[in-house]
Amino acid sequence: MLINFFFIFILGLSIGSFANVVIYRLPLGLSIINPPSFCIKCKKEIKWVHKFPILSWVYLQGKCFFCKLPISFKYPLIELLFGIIFIINFYFFSFSGLDQDFINFFHFSIFSFFIIIIGFIDFENLKIPNVLIKNGILINFFFLIVINFFNYNLTYIISRLLGAITGFLGLEILVLLLYLLTNKYAFGGGDSKLFAFVGSFLGLNGLALTFMISIYSCGIFCILALLFKKIKKTDKIPFAPFISLSAYIVSLVSNIL
């Protein structure tokens, strides 16, 4: 059993390495395939021997092999994060063959990949790429069809469809009402699309719980950050990290229940 977790962890590290590429390149409009991985400072292509997740960063002492400039600790941290997340996913969605349990694990891992990437991109750039939302929703509905092929459930289908619609329209209406009252936009344009993505995976109940947890967690963070003078009242706060974390927690809790 432990060997299974080991291989899942290695898989997670590798996915985390690819996630670093997506997080850096997508906001810049760069291809996530070509050119191969390169140092973002000297632009030289990274040798294959220096692409091993975490180990290469430690071996190079956190510096580029060519220009010797520092490589952010963020990169091995994200790789480790994905390794841990894949272990958690496997623990809650364990499988022993190419059956429905494997499909559930595969789908949840893809969902995890998307929401984590979206959270980091919004944190760093205050924007959510539409391509991630569109592809994420399409993938969710593809798996919706596959899952119902094994076990048809009309309620499950309707809940996911309504979750996607409500996730988008619900927040858009709330944003409009708050704008009419305060003359300010309380949320970014990508947040409603992200809720649509979350709703297409979790359904109506999971969407509602995700919304509440994300609102409360963001509110607590802002209050504490203001008290400790880490942010100003005029600062823009990325909401996607709170949505992503909340959606992941709700996904795990929903599986237990």
N, C-alpha and C positions, 0 to 999 in steps of 0.2 A: 504493500500500500504506500509506503514512504517513497518508493522509487517513482510511483506515479506522480506524487506531489513534487518530487524533484524535477521531473521532466516538464511538468506544468509550469513550475517556477522559471525554468530556463526559457520556455516558450514565452512567458510573460516578459522576461527581460528583453528578449528579441523584439517583441511587439513594442515594448517601451522605447527601444532604440529607433524603431521606425516612427513612433509617435513624436519623438524629438524632431525628426525631419519635417513632419507635417506641421507641427506647432511653429517652427521657424519659417518654413517656406510659404505656406498657404497664405498668410496675411500679406506677404510680399508679392504674391501673384506668380511665384516660381513653381516649376514642375516638381512634383514630389518623387519623380522617377529619375529624370536626367537634369543636370549631371549627377554623377555619383557623389557620395558624401564628401564634403570639403570643409576646411577650416573657415569659419565665417569672418576671420580677420585677414589672413594672408591668401585665402581662396585656393590654396593648394589641395589637391585631392588626398583624402585620407587613405593610407595603406590598409589593406585588408587585415593585416595583423594588428592594427590599432583600432579595429571596429568591434572588438569583443565587449559586450555590455559590462559596465562597471570596472572590470579587470583592466581594460586598456587605460581608463582614466586614472586608476590607481598606479599602474605601471609607469605612465607618463607624468605622474605627480601633478596631474591637473593642468598640464601645459601642452600646447601644440608641439608635435615632433619637429616641425619645420621652423616656425617663427618663435617658438618658446613663449608665446603669450598665453596668459591664463585661459583655461577652458572652464566655463561656469559650472559650479557644483550642481546646477539645475539639471544637467544632462544625466549624470548617474543617479540622481535623486528620482527623476521621472522613470528611469529604467527599473529601479528598485521598487517604486510605487506600483508599476504594472506587474512586476513579479509577484508582489504581495497580493495584489488584487486578483490575479489569476488563481492563486492558491485559494483565496477566499471563495472565488466563483466555483472552483472545483469542489470545495468542501460543501457548499450549499447545493450545487447542481452536479453531483458526482454521476459518472456513467461508467459502464463496463463494456460497451459496444456501440456500434453505429445504430442506436435506437433513438426514441424520442427524448430520453434523458440527455443524450449527446447533442441533439438539436437544441434543446433548452439551454445547455451550457454554451454552445456555440453562439446562439443568438444573444444570450446575456453578455457574453464576453465582447461581442461586437458593439452592443449597446454601451457597455462600460468604456470601451475604447473611444467611442464618439463623444460621450458626455465629458470624459476627462480631458480630451483634446480641446473641446469647446470651452471648458472651464479655464484652461491655461491660456488659450488664445484671447479670451475676453479679459482675463486678468492682466495680460501684458499689453493688449491693443485696444481694449474697450470696444470690441466689435466681434460679431459672430459671423463667420463666412456662410453665406447661403448654401453653398455647395454641400457643406456638411449636413445641414438640416434637410435639404431635399433628398440626398442620398440615404440619410438615416431613416427618414420616413418611408422611403421606397423599400428599404431593407426590412423594416418592421412589418410592412404589409406583405412582403414576400414570405416572411416567416409565419405570418398570420395564416396564410394560405396553406403552407406546408404543415404547420401544427394541426390545423383543422382537417387536414387530409387523414391524419392518424386518429384524431378524436374530435369529431364535429361538435361544435358548441356555438349556437347562434348568439347566445348572450355574450360570450367572450368576444365574438366578432363585432357586435354592435357597440360594446363597451369601448373597444379600441378605436372604432371609427368616430364615436362621439367624443372620446378623449382627445383625439387629434383636433377635431373641430372646436370643441370647447376650450382646449388649451390655447388656441390662437385667438378666437373671437372673444373669449372671456377676458383675457388680459387687455386686448385692444379696446374693449368697452370700458374697462376700468381705467385705462390710460386716458381715454377721452373724457371721462367724468372728472378725473383728477385735474386734467388740463383746464376744463371749464371752471373748476373751483379755484385753482391756484395759478392758472396761466403758466404752468410749468409741466414738463414731461417727467413723470416719476420713474419711468422705465425706458430702456433702450428699445429700438425697433426690433432687435434680434431676440429679445426675451420672450415675446409672444410666440415666435416661431419655434424657439427651444421648448416651450411648454407644449406646443403641438407635437413635437417629436417625442417628448416624454409621455404625453397622453396616448400616442399611438402605440407605445410599449406597455404602459402600466394600466391603461383604461381610466374610466372616470374616477373611481375611488382612489386609485393610486395617484392620479393627477391632483386631486383635491388635497390629499395628505402631503404630497410633495410641495404644493403651493404654500400650505400653512407652515410647514417646517422651514422652508426657504425664507419666507417672510420674517418669521420669528428669529431665525439664526442670523439673518442679515441685520435685523434691527438691533439685536444684542451686540453684534460686532460693531456696528456704527456707534452705539452708545458708549461702549468701552473705548473705542478708538478716539472718540471726541473727548472723553474724560481724561485720557492719557495724552491727549494732544498729538495723536499720530495722524489725524486727518483734520480737515477744515470743513465747515458746513457747506462750503461751495464746491468741495471736491466731488468728482463723479466716482461712484462705487460700482465696480463690475458685479452684476447680479448673477451671471451664469455660474460662477464657482459654487454659489450657495444652492442654486437649482440642481446642479450636477451632483453635488454631495448628497443633497436631500433625496434626489431620485434614486441614487445608488442604495442608500440606506433603506428606502421604502421598498425597493426591489427585493432586498434580502429578507426584510421582515415579512413581505407578502408571501415569499416562498416558504417561510417557517409556518405561517398561519394557514 
